[in-house]
Amino acid sequence: MKLKAALLLCLMSAAAFSVSGAYRSLHRSAVQSIPEEIAARYAGRESDAAYFLRDASGYVAVFGGRREREPLRVTSIETGNLRTADRLLLQRGIPVSDAGELLQLLEDLGS
C-alpha cells in the first residue's frame, strides 16, 4: 500500500512538473513584440494625446493621461479576449487624440 501511495505521489509530481513546464513555454511564446506597422501608428503621439487606453484589472480602461492611476472609465471589454498585439499596446498605453478617435478605438477593440 505504501508503495502504491509513493508511486502515485511520484506520478502526480511528474504531471505537475510537466504542466508547469508546458505553461511556461506557452507563456514565453505569447510574449511577442508589437508589429512595427502597428507600433509606428502610435509612436510619438503621447504628447498630443487627450486620453490613453490601458488595461485595468483585465478590462480596457480610459485614462486622462499616461501617468494617471485612476481611470476615467472602465469598459466592459475584457483584455483577455483581445489579440496579442492589442494587449501589448494596452500594456504600454494607447495614445488617443480626441473623443472621436476614442470611440472608434473602443468600437474596434469591442468587436
Z-matrix of the N, CA and C atoms (Angstrom, degrees):
N
C 1 1.443
C 2 1.523 1 110.82
N 3 1.351 2 116.17 1 -41.50
C 4 1.455 3 119.90 2 178.99
C 5 1.524 4 110.84 3 -65.37
N 6 1.323 5 116.54 4 -33.83
C 7 1.461 6 121.03 5 178.62
C 8 1.526 7 110.47 6 -65.42
N 9 1.336 8 116.36 7 -42.34
C 10 1.469 9 120.61 8 178.69
C 11 1.528 10 110.70 9 -63.35
N 12 1.311 11 116.70 10 -42.57
C 13 1.466 12 120.78 11 179.89
C 14 1.523 13 110.70 12 -64.86
N 15 1.330 14 116.54 13 -41.23
C 16 1.464 15 120.39 14 178.96
C 17 1.528 16 110.64 15 -66.00
N 18 1.337 17 116.79 16 -41.56
C 19 1.462 18 120.99 17 178.53
C 20 1.527 19 110.56 18 -64.79
N 21 1.326 20 116.83 19 -42.04
C 22 1.459 21 121.17 20 178.24
C 23 1.526 22 111.00 21 -62.90
N 24 1.321 23 116.62 22 -42.45
C 25 1.463 24 121.05 23 177.93
C 26 1.527 25 110.69 24 -62.68
N 27 1.307 26 116.98 25 -41.82
C 28 1.466 27 122.12 26 178.96
C 29 1.530 28 110.77 27 -63.28
N 30 1.333 29 116.75 28 -44.80
C 31 1.465 30 120.74 29 179.21
C 32 1.527 31 111.67 30 -65.00
N 33 1.332 32 116.87 31 -39.46
C 34 1.459 33 120.19 32 178.55
C 35 1.521 34 110.84 33 -66.10
N 36 1.314 35 117.08 34 -38.60
C 37 1.468 36 120.63 35 177.80
C 38 1.519 37 110.93 36 -64.82
N 39 1.324 38 116.66 37 -42.28
C 40 1.470 39 120.76 38 178.76
C 41 1.526 40 110.62 39 -64.36
N 42 1.314 41 117.22 40 -39.85
C 43 1.461 42 121.02 41 178.83
C 44 1.526 43 110.77 42 -65.14
N 45 1.314 44 116.87 43 -43.50
C 46 1.469 45 120.46 44 179.22
C 47 1.524 46 110.64 45 -64.01
N 48 1.319 47 116.71 46 -40.89
C 49 1.465 48 120.51 47 177.77
C 50 1.526 49 110.90 48 -62.84
N 51 1.333 50 117.16 49 -42.54
C 52 1.468 51 121.32 50 179.22
C 53 1.521 52 111.63 51 -63.96
N 54 1.317 53 116.24 52 -43.19
C 55 1.464 54 120.45 53 179.64
C 56 1.523 55 110.58 54 -63.52
N 57 1.332 56 117.44 55 -44.25
C 58 1.467 57 119.12 56 -179.43
C 59 1.526 58 110.97 57 -65.82
N 60 1.316 59 117.80 58 -36.62
C 61 1.465 60 120.72 59 176.63
C 62 1.516 61 111.67 60 -65.55
N 63 1.321 62 116.67 61 -41.64
C 64 1.463 63 120.56 62 178.11
C 65 1.515 64 110.89 63 -63.63
N 66 1.325 65 117.03 64 -42.56
C 67 1.462 66 120.92 65 179.25
C 68 1.526 67 110.67 66 -61.91
N 69 1.328 68 116.68 67 -45.54
C 70 1.466 69 119.84 68 -179.98
C 71 1.514 70 111.34 69 -61.91
N 72 1.324 71 118.08 70 -39.43
C 73 1.462 72 120.17 71 -179.05
C 74 1.528 73 110.43 72 -68.88
N 75 1.333 74 117.20 73 -37.47
C 76 1.466 75 119.73 74 177.37
C 77 1.516 76 110.73 75 -67.80
N 78 1.322 77 116.56 76 -41.68
C 79 1.457 78 120.76 77 -179.00
C 80 1.529 79 110.24 78 -63.97
N 81 1.323 80 118.25 79 -41.41
C 82 1.460 81 121.45 80 178.97
C 83 1.514 82 111.36 81 -63.74
N 84 1.345 83 117.79 82 -40.05
C 85 1.459 84 119.49 83 -178.80
C 86 1.523 85 111.28 84 -71.38
N 87 1.341 86 117.21 85 -24.66
C 88 1.462 87 120.55 86 178.63
C 89 1.521 88 111.64 87 -77.39
N 90 1.338 89 116.75 88 -22.20
C 91 1.453 90 120.09 89 179.15
C 92 1.521 91 107.17 90 -77.12
N 93 1.308 92 114.82 91 103.35
C 94 1.445 93 121.25 92 -176.70
C 95 1.512 94 108.48 93 -126.52
N 96 1.293 95 114.32 94 171.43
C 97 1.456 96 118.13 95 174.65
C 98 1.522 97 108.69 96 -94.26
N 99 1.296 98 114.62 97 162.02
C 100 1.456 99 120.49 98 178.32
C 101 1.529 100 107.86 99 -75.23
N 102 1.332 101 118.39 100 132.12
C 103 1.471 102 119.65 101 178.00
C 104 1.528 103 110.82 102 -54.94
N 105 1.330 104 116.16 103 142.31
C 106 1.460 105 121.82 104 -174.20
C 107 1.522 106 113.65 105 -56.06
N 108 1.332 107 117.14 106 -41.30
C 109 1.466 108 119.40 107 -177.70
C 110 1.520 109 111.97 108 -65.88
N 111 1.334 110 116.93 109 -31.74
C 112 1.460 111 120.38 110 178.25
C 113 1.527 112 110.00 111 -77.16
N 114 1.328 113 117.03 112 -43.63
C 115 1.467 114 120.67 113 178.58
C 116 1.522 115 110.67 114 -61.50
N 117 1.333 116 117.86 115 -38.84
C 118 1.464 117 121.79 116 -179.34
C 119 1.531 118 111.25 117 -64.54
N 120 1.317 119 116.33 118 -30.88
C 121 1.464 120 120.46 119 -178.92
C 122 1.525 121 111.78 120 -62.42
N 123 1.340 122 117.22 121 -32.12
C 124 1.459 123 121.46 122 -176.25
C 125 1.522 124 113.63 123 -108.04
N 126 1.316 125 117.43 124 -4.96
C 127 1.469 126 120.94 125 -177.07
C 128 1.529 127 110.94 126 -65.37
N 129 1.305 128 116.04 127 136.77
C 130 1.459 129 121.86 128 175.53
C 131 1.513 130 115.67 129 74.32
N 132 1.315 131 118.19 130 9.82
C 133 1.463 132 120.73 131 -178.32
C 134 1.519 133 113.06 132 -99.01
N 135 1.317 134 117.40 133 0.14
C 136 1.459 135 120.78 134 -174.70
C 137 1.521 136 112.88 135 -61.23
N 138 1.336 137 116.86 136 -39.78
C 139 1.467 138 119.28 137 -175.46
C 140 1.528 139 112.67 138 -70.45
N 141 1.329 140 117.33 139 -25.66
C 142 1.464 141 121.39 140 -179.54
C 143 1.527 142 113.23 141 -93.96
N 144 1.319 143 117.04 142 -2.03
C 145 1.461 144 120.58 143 -172.53
C 146 1.525 145 112.18 144 -74.94
N 147 1.328 146 114.48 145 133.81
C 148 1.465 147 120.90 146 173.55
C 149 1.528 148 110.04 147 -88.07
N 150 1.332 149 116.31 148 -26.60
C 151 1.461 150 122.71 149 -178.46
C 152 1.525 151 109.28 150 -140.04
N 153 1.318 152 114.42 151 164.93
C 154 1.458 153 122.02 152 171.01
C 155 1.514 154 108.27 153 -134.75
N 156 1.321 155 116.20 154 136.50
C 157 1.456 156 120.86 155 172.53
C 158 1.518 157 107.43 156 -96.59
N 159 1.342 158 115.68 157 130.20
C 160 1.459 159 120.76 158 178.08
C 161 1.524 160 109.10 159 -144.85
N 162 1.309 161 115.06 160 168.65
C 163 1.456 162 121.43 161 175.59
C 164 1.529 163 109.13 162 -79.75
N 165 1.321 164 115.39 163 136.31
C 166 1.468 165 121.31 164 174.58
C 167 1.526 166 107.37 165 -136.21
N 168 1.309 167 115.57 166 101.76
C 169 1.473 168 121.94 167 178.19
C 170 1.525 169 112.63 168 56.10
N 171 1.330 170 116.19 169 39.97
C 172 1.460 171 120.13 170 176.43
C 173 1.519 172 115.49 171 89.30
N 174 1.328 173 117.27 172 6.09
C 175 1.464 174 121.40 173 179.63
C 176 1.524 175 110.10 174 -128.74
N 177 1.326 176 116.58 175 151.08
C 178 1.457 177 121.19 176 175.24
C 179 1.525 178 107.80 177 -70.12
N 180 1.327 179 116.27 178 130.68
C 181 1.464 180 120.90 179 -178.44
C 182 1.514 181 110.19 180 -130.04
N 183 1.324 182 115.46 181 151.05
C 184 1.461 183 123.06 182 178.96
C 185 1.529 184 107.86 183 -102.41
N 186 1.327 185 115.63 184 124.72
C 187 1.462 186 122.18 185 179.01
C 188 1.521 187 109.29 186 -115.12
N 189 1.313 188 116.63 187 150.06
C 190 1.453 189 121.83 188 -179.78
C 191 1.520 190 113.61 189 -78.90
N 192 1.294 191 118.48 190 -11.09
C 193 1.459 192 122.60 191 179.27
C 194 1.511 193 110.01 192 -168.03
N 195 1.317 194 116.48 193 165.56
C 196 1.465 195 120.92 194 -177.53
C 197 1.524 196 111.65 195 -61.27
N 198 1.321 197 116.88 196 -38.33
C 199 1.459 198 119.98 197 -174.69
C 200 1.531 199 113.96 198 -92.61
N 201 1.318 200 117.14 199 -1.69
C 202 1.469 201 120.03 200 179.37
C 203 1.527 202 109.93 201 -63.01
N 204 1.317 203 115.39 202 139.34
C 205 1.469 204 120.06 203 179.87
C 206 1.526 205 111.88 204 -94.91
N 207 1.316 206 116.49 205 -33.82
C 208 1.461 207 121.18 206 -178.62
C 209 1.523 208 110.03 207 -100.83
N 210 1.314 209 118.03 208 128.61
C 211 1.465 210 120.07 209 179.29
C 212 1.523 211 112.16 210 -72.37
N 213 1.318 212 114.78 211 151.28
C 214 1.461 213 120.13 212 172.42
C 215 1.523 214 109.82 213 -72.15
N 216 1.332 215 114.54 214 -35.37
C 217 1.467 216 120.63 215 -178.15
C 218 1.520 217 108.87 216 -155.71
N 219 1.309 218 116.44 217 137.79
C 220 1.462 219 122.09 218 172.82
C 221 1.521 220 106.69 219 -107.73
N 222 1.323 221 116.25 220 126.27
C 223 1.467 222 120.74 221 -178.10
C 224 1.526 223 110.28 222 -85.66
N 225 1.303 224 115.75 223 177.55
C 226 1.465 225 121.36 224 175.66
C 227 1.527 226 111.58 225 -94.01
N 228 1.326 227 117.11 226 9.19
C 229 1.470 228 121.92 227 -179.15
C 230 1.525 229 108.93 228 -82.58
N 231 1.323 230 116.42 229 114.64
C 232 1.461 231 121.29 230 -179.18
C 233 1.531 232 109.60 231 -79.35
N 234 1.320 233 116.21 232 128.00
C 235 1.473 234 119.63 233 -178.19
C 236 1.525 235 111.77 234 -69.78
N 237 1.316 236 117.63 235 -24.63
C 238 1.462 237 120.59 236 178.69
C 239 1.513 238 113.11 237 -65.38
N 240 1.330 239 117.23 238 -20.59
C 241 1.460 240 121.13 239 179.97
C 242 1.529 241 112.98 240 -91.87
N 243 1.327 242 116.98 241 -1.38
C 244 1.468 243 120.82 242 -176.94
C 245 1.524 244 111.28 243 -87.08
N 246 1.329 245 114.90 244 163.17
C 247 1.463 246 120.45 245 174.53
C 248 1.522 247 109.18 246 -64.85
N 249 1.317 248 115.96 247 156.15
C 250 1.462 249 121.54 248 -179.10
C 251 1.522 250 111.16 249 -57.01
N 252 1.330 251 117.28 250 -44.27
C 253 1.468 252 120.66 251 -179.09
C 254 1.523 253 111.03 252 -60.85
N 255 1.328 254 117.49 253 -40.60
C 256 1.465 255 120.76 254 178.93
C 257 1.520 256 111.03 255 -66.50
N 258 1.334 257 116.80 256 -40.52
C 259 1.468 258 119.62 257 178.10
C 260 1.526 259 110.96 258 -63.76
N 261 1.324 260 116.83 259 -40.26
C 262 1.467 261 120.33 260 178.29
C 263 1.524 262 111.10 261 -65.15
N 264 1.328 263 116.87 262 -40.64
C 265 1.466 264 120.20 263 176.80
C 266 1.526 265 110.90 264 -62.02
N 267 1.315 266 116.85 265 -41.91
C 268 1.464 267 120.50 266 179.96
C 269 1.529 268 111.49 267 -65.51
N 270 1.314 269 117.50 268 -33.01
C 271 1.468 270 120.06 269 176.78
C 272 1.523 271 110.37 270 -63.30
N 273 1.325 272 116.67 271 -37.12
C 274 1.465 273 121.35 272 179.23
C 275 1.520 274 111.45 273 -81.38
N 276 1.309 275 116.38 274 -29.01
C 277 1.466 276 122.22 275 -175.31
C 278 1.514 277 109.40 276 101.64
N 279 1.316 278 116.52 277 122.85
C 280 1.463 279 121.68 278 178.85
C 281 1.522 280 108.05 279 -96.17
N 282 1.345 281 117.37 280 115.60
C 283 1.465 282 119.53 281 178.63
C 284 1.532 283 110.51 282 -72.92
N 285 1.331 284 115.45 283 136.97
C 286 1.469 285 121.88 284 -178.56
C 287 1.517 286 107.68 285 -127.26
N 288 1.338 287 116.50 286 126.63
C 289 1.464 288 120.04 287 -172.72
C 290 1.525 289 114.35 288 -77.81
N 291 1.341 290 117.96 289 -35.17
C 292 1.464 291 119.34 290 -176.25
C 293 1.527 292 110.72 291 -156.02
N 294 1.329 293 115.80 292 177.57
C 295 1.466 294 121.23 293 -176.41
C 296 1.527 295 111.80 294 -63.87
N 297 1.322 296 118.00 295 -34.75
C 298 1.463 297 121.26 296 178.72
C 299 1.522 298 111.50 297 -63.41
N 300 1.322 299 116.28 298 -46.20
C 301 1.461 300 119.94 299 178.48
C 302 1.530 301 110.11 300 -66.74
N 303 1.319 302 116.65 301 -36.75
C 304 1.465 303 120.65 302 178.24
C 305 1.521 304 110.64 303 -58.59
N 306 1.323 305 116.59 304 -48.52
C 307 1.463 306 120.38 305 179.44
C 308 1.524 307 111.73 306 -61.63
N 309 1.334 308 116.86 307 -41.02
C 310 1.467 309 121.23 308 179.39
C 311 1.525 310 111.32 309 -63.55
N 312 1.332 311 117.03 310 -45.53
C 313 1.467 312 120.46 311 179.98
C 314 1.531 313 111.40 312 -64.43
N 315 1.329 314 116.56 313 -42.76
C 316 1.459 315 119.82 314 179.33
C 317 1.530 316 110.81 315 -63.62
N 318 1.324 317 116.83 316 -38.16
C 319 1.458 318 120.11 317 177.00
C 320 1.526 319 110.65 318 -64.76
N 321 1.338 320 116.55 319 -43.25
C 322 1.469 321 120.67 320 179.18
C 323 1.529 322 111.11 321 -63.05
N 324 1.325 323 117.01 322 -44.63
C 325 1.454 324 120.54 323 -179.16
C 326 1.528 325 112.15 324 -68.25
N 327 1.316 326 116.42 325 -31.99
C 328 1.458 327 120.67 326 -177.89
C 329 1.508 328 115.17 327 -81.57
N 330 1.328 329 116.41 328 -10.49
C 331 1.485 330 117.90 329 -177.85
C 332 1.501 331 112.86 330 -97.11
